[in-house]
Amino acid sequence: MFANLVNSMKKILSERNLVVVLFIAALVIFSFAQEDAEKAEKLNRDAAILPSLLVSPKQSAVVAPAGETVITPKQQRQ
């Protein structure tokens, strides 16, 4: 009985089965890493866009074509 248990354990823990389990584990881990990399890339893109959308008080957000005068809210208060 003990010999049968040892033989069945040897079959389960064979080198081929171990390789298959490790390969599947690697695929799962890399798929999660890919998802996280895509999320991080999206966050970086959004973080790069956000500062360009914000305008500091010293800057004017209004861009006029050449030759036109634009009155900004800061100029109206003066």
TAUR-V324605 format. One line per field, one symbol per residue. ss: DSSP state (a for helix, b for strand, c for the rest). A space follows every 50 residues. Layout:
ss->???
//
This chain:
ss->caaaaaaaaaaaccaaaaaaaaaaaaaaaaaaaaaaaaaaaaaaaaaaaa aaacccccccccccccccccccaaaaac
//
